[in-house]
Amino acid sequence: MSWEVLHGFEHESLEAKFDWFAGLSILERLHILDEYYRLAVAMNPKLREGSDARPVAAAVRILELSQR
């Protein structure tokens, strides 16, 4: 992984970040994902315990915003 320090605001845009991420190899992307996971678990160890999510019912309810 090669690192470069850039100091312009144009390098902080979302598009610039997408371009940077797209330029990484799959292994580099997985390394970054692993680092974010480790950071999240270090900040909140309960993330390892799993989720209490339950499956949704067979039907899916579609909601629409009423027009005013």
N, CA, C and O atoms as a CHARMM CRD file, in Angstrom:
* protein
*
  272
    1    1 MET  N      0.85800  -1.16500   0.00000 PROA 1      0.00000
    2    1 MET  CA     0.00000   0.00000   0.00000 PROA 1      0.00000
    3    1 MET  C      0.90400   1.22800   0.00000 PROA 1      0.00000
    4    1 MET  O      1.77300   1.35000   0.86300 PROA 1      0.00000
    5    2 SER  N      0.71900   2.11600  -0.93000 PROA 2      0.00000
    6    2 SER  CA     1.52500   3.33300  -0.93300 PROA 2      0.00000
    7    2 SER  C      0.68700   4.48100  -0.38600 PROA 2      0.00000
    8    2 SER  O     -0.49100   4.62100  -0.71600 PROA 2      0.00000
    9    3 TRP  N      1.30700   5.29000   0.44600 PROA 3      0.00000
   10    3 TRP  CA     0.60400   6.39500   1.08300 PROA 3      0.00000
   11    3 TRP  C      1.17400   7.70900   0.58100 PROA 3      0.00000
   12    3 TRP  O      2.37200   7.82900   0.32400 PROA 3      0.00000
   13    4 GLU  N      0.30600   8.67900   0.44800 PROA 4      0.00000
   14    4 GLU  CA     0.71800   9.99500  -0.00400 PROA 4      0.00000
   15    4 GLU  C     -0.05300  11.02700   0.81000 PROA 4      0.00000
   16    4 GLU  O     -1.25600  10.87700   1.02100 PROA 4      0.00000
   17    5 VAL  N      0.61600  12.05000   1.25900 PROA 5      0.00000
   18    5 VAL  CA    -0.01900  13.10600   2.03100 PROA 5      0.00000
   19    5 VAL  C     -0.35600  14.25600   1.09200 PROA 5      0.00000
   20    5 VAL  O      0.52400  14.82400   0.44400 PROA 5      0.00000
   21    6 LEU  N     -1.63900  14.59000   1.02900 PROA 6      0.00000
   22    6 LEU  CA    -2.10500  15.69800   0.19700 PROA 6      0.00000
   23    6 LEU  C     -2.76100  16.72300   1.10800 PROA 6      0.00000
   24    6 LEU  O     -3.39400  16.36100   2.10000 PROA 6      0.00000
   25    7 HSD  N     -2.61300  17.99900   0.77800 PROA 7      0.00000
   26    7 HSD  CA    -3.06900  19.04100   1.69000 PROA 7      0.00000
   27    7 HSD  C     -4.17200  19.92500   1.14100 PROA 7      0.00000
   28    7 HSD  O     -4.54200  20.89500   1.80300 PROA 7      0.00000
   29    8 GLY  N     -4.71400  19.64500  -0.02600 PROA 8      0.00000
   30    8 GLY  CA    -5.74600  20.50300  -0.59200 PROA 8      0.00000
   31    8 GLY  C     -7.14400  20.02000  -0.25200 PROA 8      0.00000
   32    8 GLY  O     -7.37500  18.82500  -0.06700 PROA 8      0.00000
   33    9 PHE  N     -8.07900  20.96700  -0.17200 PROA 9      0.00000
   34    9 PHE  CA    -9.47200  20.59300   0.11500 PROA 9      0.00000
   35    9 PHE  C    -10.07400  19.76300  -1.01000 PROA 9      0.00000
   36    9 PHE  O    -11.00300  18.99200  -0.77200 PROA 9      0.00000
   37   10 GLU  N     -9.56100  19.90600  -2.23500 PROA 10     0.00000
   38   10 GLU  CA   -10.09900  19.12600  -3.35300 PROA 10     0.00000
   39   10 GLU  C     -9.85700  17.63500  -3.15900 PROA 10     0.00000
   40   10 GLU  O    -10.52700  16.80900  -3.78000 PROA 10     0.00000
   41   11 HSD  N     -8.90500  17.28900  -2.30300 PROA 11     0.00000
   42   11 HSD  CA    -8.61600  15.88600  -2.02500 PROA 11     0.00000
   43   11 HSD  C     -9.48800  15.34300  -0.89900 PROA 11     0.00000
   44   11 HSD  O     -9.39300  14.16400  -0.56000 PROA 11     0.00000
   45   12 GLU  N    -10.32400  16.17800  -0.32200 PROA 12     0.00000
   46   12 GLU  CA   -11.20800  15.75800   0.75900 PROA 12     0.00000
   47   12 GLU  C    -12.63800  15.53200   0.28600 PROA 12     0.00000
   48   12 GLU  O    -13.49200  15.16000   1.09000 PROA 12     0.00000
   49   13 SER  N    -12.91800  15.74300  -0.98100 PROA 13     0.00000
   50   13 SER  CA   -14.28100  15.57300  -1.47500 PROA 13     0.00000
   51   13 SER  C    -14.65200  14.08400  -1.47000 PROA 13     0.00000
   52   13 SER  O    -13.78000  13.21400  -1.45400 PROA 13     0.00000
   53   14 LEU  N    -15.93300  13.81700  -1.48300 PROA 14     0.00000
   54   14 LEU  CA   -16.40400  12.43100  -1.49400 PROA 14     0.00000
   55   14 LEU  C    -15.95100  11.72400  -2.77000 PROA 14     0.00000
   56   14 LEU  O    -15.58900  10.54800  -2.73700 PROA 14     0.00000
   57   15 GLU  N    -15.97300  12.44500  -3.89400 PROA 15     0.00000
   58   15 GLU  CA   -15.54400  11.85400  -5.15800 PROA 15     0.00000
   59   15 GLU  C    -14.06300  11.47100  -5.10900 PROA 15     0.00000
   60   15 GLU  O    -13.67600  10.42000  -5.62100 PROA 15     0.00000
   61   16 ALA  N    -13.23700  12.31900  -4.49600 PROA 16     0.00000
   62   16 ALA  CA   -11.80900  12.01800  -4.37200 PROA 16     0.00000
   63   16 ALA  C    -11.59700  10.78300  -3.50000 PROA 16     0.00000
   64   16 ALA  O    -10.70900   9.97400  -3.76800 PROA 16     0.00000
   65   17 LYS  N    -12.40400  10.64000  -2.46800 PROA 17     0.00000
   66   17 LYS  CA   -12.29400   9.46700  -1.60300 PROA 17     0.00000
   67   17 LYS  C    -12.73300   8.20400  -2.34300 PROA 17     0.00000
   68   17 LYS  O    -12.12900   7.14400  -2.17700 PROA 17     0.00000
   69   18 PHE  N    -13.79500   8.31700  -3.17000 PROA 18     0.00000
   70   18 PHE  CA   -14.22200   7.17700  -3.98800 PROA 18     0.00000
   71   18 PHE  C    -13.11100   6.76800  -4.94400 PROA 18     0.00000
   72   18 PHE  O    -12.81600   5.58200  -5.08900 PROA 18     0.00000
   73   19 ASP  N    -12.49700   7.75200  -5.59600 PROA 19     0.00000
   74   19 ASP  CA   -11.41000   7.45700  -6.53500 PROA 19     0.00000
   75   19 ASP  C    -10.24700   6.77800  -5.82900 PROA 19     0.00000
   76   19 ASP  O     -9.66900   5.82400  -6.35000 PROA 19     0.00000
   77   20 TRP  N     -9.90400   7.27100  -4.64100 PROA 20     0.00000
   78   20 TRP  CA    -8.81600   6.66400  -3.87700 PROA 20     0.00000
   79   20 TRP  C     -9.13500   5.22000  -3.53000 PROA 20     0.00000
   80   20 TRP  O     -8.29900   4.33400  -3.70600 PROA 20     0.00000
   81   21 PHE  N    -10.35700   4.97900  -3.03100 PROA 21     0.00000
   82   21 PHE  CA   -10.74700   3.63200  -2.62800 PROA 21     0.00000
   83   21 PHE  C    -10.80200   2.70200  -3.82800 PROA 21     0.00000
   84   21 PHE  O    -10.39400   1.54400  -3.73400 PROA 21     0.00000
   85   22 ALA  N    -11.30500   3.19700  -4.96400 PROA 22     0.00000
   86   22 ALA  CA   -11.38500   2.37700  -6.17200 PROA 22     0.00000
   87   22 ALA  C     -9.99800   2.00200  -6.67700 PROA 22     0.00000
   88   22 ALA  O     -9.84400   0.98400  -7.35300 PROA 22     0.00000
   89   23 GLY  N     -8.98600   2.80800  -6.36200 PROA 23     0.00000
   90   23 GLY  CA    -7.63000   2.51900  -6.80200 PROA 23     0.00000
   91   23 GLY  C     -6.92700   1.46600  -5.96700 PROA 23     0.00000
   92   23 GLY  O     -5.82200   1.04600  -6.30900 PROA 23     0.00000
   93   24 LEU  N     -7.54400   1.03400  -4.88200 PROA 24     0.00000
   94   24 LEU  CA    -6.93400   0.02200  -4.02300 PROA 24     0.00000
   95   24 LEU  C     -7.19200  -1.37500  -4.56700 PROA 24     0.00000
   96   24 LEU  O     -8.18900  -1.61200  -5.25000 PROA 24     0.00000
   97   25 SER  N     -6.28500  -2.29700  -4.25800 PROA 25     0.00000
   98   25 SER  CA    -6.51200  -3.70000  -4.62400 PROA 25     0.00000
   99   25 SER  C     -7.54900  -4.29000  -3.66700 PROA 25     0.00000
  100   25 SER  O     -7.88500  -3.68600  -2.64900 PROA 25     0.00000
  101   26 ILE  N     -8.04200  -5.46100  -4.00500 PROA 26     0.00000
  102   26 ILE  CA    -9.02400  -6.14200  -3.14600 PROA 26     0.00000
  103   26 ILE  C     -8.42400  -6.40200  -1.76300 PROA 26     0.00000
  104   26 ILE  O     -9.09900  -6.21200  -0.75100 PROA 26     0.00000
  105   27 LEU  N     -7.17400  -6.83200  -1.71500 PROA 27     0.00000
  106   27 LEU  CA    -6.54200  -7.09900  -0.41900 PROA 27     0.00000
  107   27 LEU  C     -6.40500  -5.83000   0.40600 PROA 27     0.00000
  108   27 LEU  O     -6.59300  -5.86300   1.62200 PROA 27     0.00000
  109   28 GLU  N     -6.08100  -4.71700  -0.23100 PROA 28     0.00000
  110   28 GLU  CA    -5.98000  -3.45300   0.49000 PROA 28     0.00000
  111   28 GLU  C     -7.34300  -3.01800   1.02300 PROA 28     0.00000
  112   28 GLU  O     -7.44500  -2.50500   2.13800 PROA 28     0.00000
  113   29 ARG  N     -8.38200  -3.22300   0.22800 PROA 29     0.00000
  114   29 ARG  CA    -9.74300  -2.87800   0.67700 PROA 29     0.00000
  115   29 ARG  C    -10.13900  -3.73100   1.87500 PROA 29     0.00000
  116   29 ARG  O    -10.71200  -3.22300   2.83900 PROA 29     0.00000
  117   30 LEU  N     -9.83700  -5.02600   1.81900 PROA 30     0.00000
  118   30 LEU  CA   -10.16600  -5.91300   2.93500 PROA 30     0.00000
  119   30 LEU  C     -9.36700  -5.54100   4.18200 PROA 30     0.00000
  120   30 LEU  O     -9.88400  -5.63700   5.29500 PROA 30     0.00000
  121   31 HSD  N     -8.13600  -5.12600   4.01300 PROA 31     0.00000
  122   31 HSD  CA    -7.32500  -4.68300   5.14300 PROA 31     0.00000
  123   31 HSD  C     -7.97000  -3.47500   5.81200 PROA 31     0.00000
  124   31 HSD  O     -8.04900  -3.41800   7.03900 PROA 31     0.00000
  125   32 ILE  N     -8.42700  -2.51900   5.02900 PROA 32     0.00000
  126   32 ILE  CA    -9.08600  -1.32500   5.58300 PROA 32     0.00000
  127   32 ILE  C    -10.38200  -1.71400   6.29200 PROA 32     0.00000
  128   32 ILE  O    -10.66700  -1.20900   7.37700 PROA 32     0.00000
  129   33 LEU  N    -11.16600  -2.60200   5.69100 PROA 33     0.00000
  130   33 LEU  CA   -12.39700  -3.08000   6.32500 PROA 33     0.00000
  131   33 LEU  C    -12.08200  -3.74000   7.66500 PROA 33     0.00000
  132   33 LEU  O    -12.78300  -3.51700   8.65200 PROA 33     0.00000
  133   34 ASP  N    -11.02800  -4.54900   7.69600 PROA 34     0.00000
  134   34 ASP  CA   -10.62800  -5.20600   8.94200 PROA 34     0.00000
  135   34 ASP  C    -10.22500  -4.18300   9.99500 PROA 34     0.00000
  136   34 ASP  O    -10.56400  -4.33900  11.16900 PROA 34     0.00000
  137   35 GLU  N     -9.51200  -3.14600   9.59600 PROA 35     0.00000
  138   35 GLU  CA    -9.10800  -2.10300  10.54400 PROA 35     0.00000
  139   35 GLU  C    -10.32600  -1.36600  11.10700 PROA 35     0.00000
  140   35 GLU  O    -10.37400  -1.07900  12.30400 PROA 35     0.00000
  141   36 TYR  N    -11.30600  -1.05800  10.25800 PROA 36     0.00000
  142   36 TYR  CA   -12.53400  -0.40700  10.74400 PROA 36     0.00000
  143   36 TYR  C    -13.28900  -1.32300  11.70000 PROA 36     0.00000
  144   36 TYR  O    -13.82300  -0.86500  12.71000 PROA 36     0.00000
  145   37 TYR  N    -13.33600  -2.61800  11.38500 PROA 37     0.00000
  146   37 TYR  CA   -14.01100  -3.57400  12.27000 PROA 37     0.00000
  147   37 TYR  C    -13.32200  -3.61500  13.63500 PROA 37     0.00000
  148   37 TYR  O    -13.98600  -3.56800  14.67000 PROA 37     0.00000
  149   38 ARG  N    -11.99100  -3.70300  13.63400 PROA 38     0.00000
  150   38 ARG  CA   -11.24700  -3.74200  14.89400 PROA 38     0.00000
  151   38 ARG  C    -11.46600  -2.46600  15.70300 PROA 38     0.00000
  152   38 ARG  O    -11.59300  -2.52100  16.92600 PROA 38     0.00000
  153   39 LEU  N    -11.51000  -1.31800  15.02600 PROA 39     0.00000
  154   39 LEU  CA   -11.76500  -0.05600  15.71100 PROA 39     0.00000
  155   39 LEU  C    -13.16000  -0.05300  16.33500 PROA 39     0.00000
  156   39 LEU  O    -13.33100   0.35900  17.48200 PROA 39     0.00000
  157   40 ALA  N    -14.15300  -0.51300  15.57800 PROA 40     0.00000
  158   40 ALA  CA   -15.52400  -0.53200  16.08500 PROA 40     0.00000
  159   40 ALA  C    -15.64900  -1.45500  17.29300 PROA 40     0.00000
  160   40 ALA  O    -16.31400  -1.10500  18.26900 PROA 40     0.00000
  161   41 VAL  N    -15.02100  -2.62500  17.24200 PROA 41     0.00000
  162   41 VAL  CA   -15.08300  -3.57100  18.36200 PROA 41     0.00000
  163   41 VAL  C    -14.31000  -3.03500  19.56500 PROA 41     0.00000
  164   41 VAL  O    -14.71300  -3.25400  20.70700 PROA 41     0.00000
  165   42 ALA  N    -13.20900  -2.33900  19.31700 PROA 42     0.00000
  166   42 ALA  CA   -12.45300  -1.75800  20.43000 PROA 42     0.00000
  167   42 ALA  C    -13.27900  -0.68700  21.13600 PROA 42     0.00000
  168   42 ALA  O    -13.19000  -0.53200  22.35400 PROA 42     0.00000
  169   43 MET  N    -14.07500   0.04300  20.37800 PROA 43     0.00000
  170   43 MET  CA   -14.90100   1.09500  20.97100 PROA 43     0.00000
  171   43 MET  C    -16.16000   0.54000  21.60800 PROA 43     0.00000
  172   43 MET  O    -16.68300   1.12500  22.55700 PROA 43     0.00000
  173   44 ASN  N    -16.66200  -0.60100  21.09200 PROA 44     0.00000
  174   44 ASN  CA   -17.89300  -1.19300  21.60700 PROA 44     0.00000
  175   44 ASN  C    -17.76700  -2.71800  21.55700 PROA 44     0.00000
  176   44 ASN  O    -18.18800  -3.32700  20.57300 PROA 44     0.00000
  177   45 PRO  N    -17.20500  -3.34700  22.58300 PROA 45     0.00000
  178   45 PRO  CA   -16.99900  -4.80100  22.57900 PROA 45     0.00000
  179   45 PRO  C    -18.29100  -5.61300  22.46000 PROA 45     0.00000
  180   45 PRO  O    -18.24800  -6.78300  22.08000 PROA 45     0.00000
  181   46 LYS  N    -19.42600  -5.01300  22.77600 PROA 46     0.00000
  182   46 LYS  CA   -20.69500  -5.75100  22.68000 PROA 46     0.00000
  183   46 LYS  C    -21.06500  -6.09000  21.23800 PROA 46     0.00000
  184   46 LYS  O    -21.96500  -6.89800  21.01000 PROA 46     0.00000
  185   47 LEU  N    -20.39100  -5.48900  20.26900 PROA 47     0.00000
  186   47 LEU  CA   -20.66700  -5.81000  18.86500 PROA 47     0.00000
  187   47 LEU  C    -20.38200  -7.27400  18.55700 PROA 47     0.00000
  188   47 LEU  O    -20.98100  -7.84800  17.64800 PROA 47     0.00000
  189   48 ARG  N    -19.47900  -7.87200  19.30600 PROA 48     0.00000
  190   48 ARG  CA   -19.13800  -9.28500  19.07500 PROA 48     0.00000
  191   48 ARG  C    -20.22300 -10.22600  19.56100 PROA 48     0.00000
  192   48 ARG  O    -20.25900 -11.38500  19.14500 PROA 48     0.00000
  193   49 GLU  N    -21.10000  -9.76400  20.42200 PROA 49     0.00000
  194   49 GLU  CA   -22.12400 -10.62600  21.01200 PROA 49     0.00000
  195   49 GLU  C    -23.21500 -11.00600  20.02500 PROA 49     0.00000
  196   49 GLU  O    -23.96800 -11.94500  20.28600 PROA 49     0.00000
  197   50 GLY  N    -23.32400 -10.32500  18.92600 PROA 50     0.00000
  198   50 GLY  CA   -24.35100 -10.64100  17.95800 PROA 50     0.00000
  199   50 GLY  C    -25.49400  -9.66000  18.03100 PROA 50     0.00000
  200   50 GLY  O    -25.43200  -8.64400  18.72300 PROA 50     0.00000
  201   51 SER  N    -26.51800  -9.98400  17.31400 PROA 51     0.00000
  202   51 SER  CA   -27.65000  -9.07900  17.18800 PROA 51     0.00000
  203   51 SER  C    -28.91200  -9.73800  17.72300 PROA 51     0.00000
  204   51 SER  O    -29.03900 -10.96200  17.70300 PROA 51     0.00000
  205   52 ASP  N    -29.82800  -8.93400  18.19200 PROA 52     0.00000
  206   52 ASP  CA   -31.12300  -9.45600  18.62000 PROA 52     0.00000
  207   52 ASP  C    -32.17200  -9.21800  17.54400 PROA 52     0.00000
  208   52 ASP  O    -33.36700  -9.16700  17.83500 PROA 52     0.00000
  209   53 ALA  N    -31.72800  -9.07400  16.31400 PROA 53     0.00000
  210   53 ALA  CA   -32.65400  -8.84400  15.20400 PROA 53     0.00000
  211   53 ALA  C    -33.50100 -10.08900  14.96800 PROA 53     0.00000
  212   53 ALA  O    -33.04700 -11.21900  15.15100 PROA 53     0.00000
  213   54 ARG  N    -34.72300  -9.85600  14.56200 PROA 54     0.00000
  214   54 ARG  CA   -35.64300 -10.95100  14.27300 PROA 54     0.00000
  215   54 ARG  C    -36.06100 -10.86900  12.80400 PROA 54     0.00000
  216   54 ARG  O    -36.09900  -9.77500  12.24200 PROA 54     0.00000
  217   55 PRO  N    -36.37000 -11.98700  12.18100 PROA 55     0.00000
  218   55 PRO  CA   -36.81200 -11.94700  10.78700 PROA 55     0.00000
  219   55 PRO  C    -38.12700 -11.17700  10.66000 PROA 55     0.00000
  220   55 PRO  O    -38.95900 -11.19200  11.56700 PROA 55     0.00000
  221   56 VAL  N    -38.29600 -10.51200   9.53300 PROA 56     0.00000
  222   56 VAL  CA   -39.53500  -9.78000   9.29400 PROA 56     0.00000
  223   56 VAL  C    -40.64100 -10.75300   8.93600 PROA 56     0.00000
  224   56 VAL  O    -40.38100 -11.88800   8.53500 PROA 56     0.00000
  225   57 ALA  N    -41.86500 -10.30500   9.08400 PROA 57     0.00000
  226   57 ALA  CA   -43.01800 -11.14400   8.72500 PROA 57     0.00000
  227   57 ALA  C    -42.98800 -11.43000   7.22200 PROA 57     0.00000
  228   57 ALA  O    -42.24700 -10.79200   6.47400 PROA 57     0.00000
  229   58 ALA  N    -43.79400 -12.38600   6.79400 PROA 58     0.00000
  230   58 ALA  CA   -43.81500 -12.79400   5.39000 PROA 58     0.00000
  231   58 ALA  C    -44.16700 -11.63000   4.46100 PROA 58     0.00000
  232   58 ALA  O    -43.65800 -11.55100   3.34300 PROA 58     0.00000
  233   59 ALA  N    -45.02200 -10.74300   4.91300 PROA 59     0.00000
  234   59 ALA  CA   -45.42600  -9.62200   4.07300 PROA 59     0.00000
  235   59 ALA  C    -44.53400  -8.42400   4.34400 PROA 59     0.00000
  236   59 ALA  O    -44.09000  -8.20600   5.47100 PROA 59     0.00000
  237   60 VAL  N    -44.28400  -7.66700   3.31900 PROA 60     0.00000
  238   60 VAL  CA   -43.51900  -6.44500   3.45200 PROA 60     0.00000
  239   60 VAL  C    -44.47300  -5.27700   3.27200 PROA 60     0.00000
  240   60 VAL  O    -45.19500  -5.20300   2.27800 PROA 60     0.00000
  241   61 ARG  N    -44.47300  -4.38300   4.21700 PROA 61     0.00000
  242   61 ARG  CA   -45.37700  -3.23500   4.17900 PROA 61     0.00000
  243   61 ARG  C    -44.66700  -2.08200   3.46900 PROA 61     0.00000
  244   61 ARG  O    -43.56200  -1.70200   3.85500 PROA 61     0.00000
  245   62 ILE  N    -45.29300  -1.53200   2.44500 PROA 62     0.00000
  246   62 ILE  CA   -44.73400  -0.39800   1.70000 PROA 62     0.00000
  247   62 ILE  C    -45.44900   0.86500   2.15500 PROA 62     0.00000
  248   62 ILE  O    -46.67300   0.96700   2.06900 PROA 62     0.00000
  249   63 LEU  N    -44.67700   1.81500   2.63300 PROA 63     0.00000
  250   63 LEU  CA   -45.22900   3.07200   3.12200 PROA 63     0.00000
  251   63 LEU  C    -44.96600   4.16300   2.10900 PROA 63     0.00000
  252   63 LEU  O    -43.90500   4.20000   1.48700 PROA 63     0.00000
  253   64 GLU  N    -45.92100   5.04300   1.94300 PROA 64     0.00000
  254   64 GLU  CA   -45.76300   6.17000   1.03800 PROA 64     0.00000
  255   64 GLU  C    -45.98200   7.46000   1.81300 PROA 64     0.00000
  256   64 GLU  O    -46.85300   7.53900   2.67900 PROA 64     0.00000
  257   65 LEU  N    -45.19000   8.45900   1.49400 PROA 65     0.00000
  258   65 LEU  CA   -45.31200   9.76200   2.11400 PROA 65     0.00000
  259   65 LEU  C    -46.45800  10.50900   1.43200 PROA 65     0.00000
  260   65 LEU  O    -46.47100  10.66300   0.21000 PROA 65     0.00000
  261   66 SER  N    -47.42500  10.97300   2.24000 PROA 66     0.00000
  262   66 SER  CA   -48.55100  11.68900   1.65200 PROA 66     0.00000
  263   66 SER  C    -48.09900  13.03200   1.10300 PROA 66     0.00000
  264   66 SER  O    -47.22300  13.68000   1.67500 PROA 66     0.00000
  265   67 GLN  N    -48.68900  13.44500   0.00800 PROA 67     0.00000
  266   67 GLN  CA   -48.34300  14.72500  -0.62000 PROA 67     0.00000
  267   67 GLN  C    -49.10300  15.82700   0.07700 PROA 67     0.00000
  268   67 GLN  O    -50.29800  15.68200   0.33200 PROA 67     0.00000
  269   68 ARG  N    -48.43600  16.93100   0.39300 PROA 68     0.00000
  270   68 ARG  CA   -49.09900  18.04500   1.07700 PROA 68     0.00000
  271   68 ARG  C    -49.31800  19.17600   0.12300 PROA 68     0.00000
  272   68 ARG  O    -49.86400  20.21000   0.50600 PROA 68     0.00000
